[in-house]
Amino acid sequence: MVQQVVVIGAGVYGAAVASELARRGAGVTVVDSGAPAGGTSGATFSWTNSNGKEPRPYHDLSVAAMEAHRKLAAAAGGDWYHETGNLEWAADEAELEQLRRKVDSVTGYGYGARWLTRGEALRLEPDIDPDGLPADGIAYFPDEGWIEPARMIGYLLAASGAERVWNDAVTQIDVSGDRVRAVRLASGRELPADAVVNCAGPEAADIAALAGLALPMRNTRGVLIYTSPVAVAVGRVIHAPHVHLRPDGAGRLLLHTHEVDGAAHVSDSGEMSVDPAAVDEVVTAGRALYPGLHAASVESVRVGVRPIPGDGLPVLGRAARLPNFHFAVSHSGATLSVHVGALVAAEVLGEDHSAELAAFRFERF
Ligand SMILES: Cc1cc2nc3c(=O)[nH]c(=O)nc-3n(C[C@H](O)[C@H](O)[C@H](O)COP(=O)(O)OP(=O)(O)OC[C@H]3O[C@@H](n4cnc5c(N)ncnc54)[C@H](O)[C@@H]3O)c2cc1C
């Protein structure tokens, strides 16, 4: 019987898994080599969506995850969840064709999406420069939004009542036969475990290797630009050509685009930096779209590492070869975490969720 579970990592996944395990009566220890929300979950665009998530099981998982956020936020008074909607438009005819295909595909799945004209989009986002919008062909996804991961993680960990161990890395996992027995930490502490959940985000392959499992990952870096508070009405998630943006609380905005991913560098000592010209480029695109952004300055620039399993899809649930070692690892974890946390925790405690987890098993590699 599973009584004591060690959850490795205190990002969105670790917090969601721990909270659900505790709700179901298990004893839980959450271990992080740093501080909670100090990994990718603290440097993410955190847009909640199933916008072009393929194949179908990934779309369905994401839609269920959006519903799980809605329910958790309603039950907990969780004002970290913002279901604002998302606007997206294309730079040219080729991109518009791709956007059309995506809208057709998701509406075919019954997902909320519709086309807006420039006037309709401006009624939603009146501070956009009208010249920055096409006359029509603006896709609107009303059920999407964004979360504040640090606040959600804080709530979930506190609600779990789990033992929390910070600034102490997992350095060894004791396995005998086909079972994990204990987790050892850099401090020398040993944590006996009936089950272990790998929620180590970009470092998930290292944790899997400690248990003798090879998890292929192809992590990428992304640049996130946080502005000073500014009196500009950005109410939604915006995916414009050359800049994506959303509110970030207290009047701040978060700017991002994949176009400058390559501007993030890591030194030999692990320091992350970003080419200032790339930051200027994104801010300039933001100001062209929302002229009021001229009054904002850049308050901070962060580099986040996307935890991307080898084939791009989540890796979830137990390892067949080591049935008390479990995974909760993916990109899009801001969207998926609450729902996936519940599925993975239920499986740890013996419930059968094979149908929902089948497409995401470790064994596909
Ligand atoms: C630029 C960018 C944009 C993104 N945009 C979106 C988006 O719009 N929507 C979306 O849904 N997702 C998005 N994501 C992805 C999403 O943020 C991640 O999938 C999610 O945050 C991963 O959470 P996690 O809990 O798995 O990892 P993390 O938050 O990284 O947590 C893992 C934790 O494990 C700890 N750890 C690692 N090794 C050890 C060890 N040996 N011992 C103990 N602890 C250890 C780390 O310290 C860390 O705190 C984005 C990511 C990036 C980088």
The ligand as a Gaussian input file, in Angstrom:
#p B3LYP/6-31G(d) Opt

LIG

0 1
 C        9.435000      30.616000     -22.601000
 C        8.400000      29.616000     -22.152000
 C        7.076000      29.798000     -22.487000
 C        6.130000      28.870000     -22.083000
 N        4.836000      29.107000     -22.384000
 C        3.884000      28.262000     -21.954000
 C        2.517000      28.559000     -22.206000
 O        2.196000      29.602000     -22.775000
 N        1.584000      27.678000     -21.750000
 C        1.926000      26.533000     -21.085000
 O        1.031000      25.777000     -20.701000
 N        3.226000      26.230000     -20.823000
 C        4.195000      27.067000     -21.251000
 N        5.502000      26.799000     -21.005000
 C        5.844000      25.502000     -20.401000
 C        5.554000      25.454000     -18.923000
 O        5.993000      26.638000     -18.304000
 C        6.253000      24.238000     -18.328000
 O        5.768000      23.070000     -18.973000
 C        6.024000      24.105000     -16.836000
 O        6.332000      25.294000     -16.129000
 C        6.896000      22.963000     -16.307000
 O        6.659000      22.832000     -14.933000
 P        7.418000      21.724000     -14.118000
 O        6.808000      21.705000     -12.778000
 O        7.479000      20.479000     -14.911000
 O        8.956000      22.234000     -14.113000
 P        9.681000      23.338000     -13.225000
 O        8.819000      24.488000     -12.954000
 O       11.005000      23.597000     -13.861000
 O        9.915000      22.596000     -11.847000
 C       10.865000      21.558000     -11.723000
 C       11.560000      21.718000     -10.407000
 O       12.421000      20.595000     -10.219000
 C       13.527000      21.026000      -9.488000
 N       14.635000      20.063000      -9.635000
 C       15.359000      19.799000     -10.749000
 N       16.311000      18.879000     -10.476000
 C       16.157000      18.549000      -9.178000
 C       16.843000      17.653000      -8.314000
 N       17.878000      16.910000      -8.721000
 N       16.440000      17.575000      -7.042000
 C       15.392000      18.321000      -6.579000
 N       14.721000      19.186000      -7.364000
 C       15.084000      19.299000      -8.645000
 C       13.847000      22.397000     -10.050000
 O       14.573000      23.176000      -9.125000
 C       12.452000      22.963000     -10.338000
 O       11.982000      23.829000      -9.324000
 C        6.493000      27.722000     -21.348000
 C        7.821000      27.553000     -20.983000
 C        8.776000      28.493000     -21.372000
 C       10.190000      28.322000     -20.959000

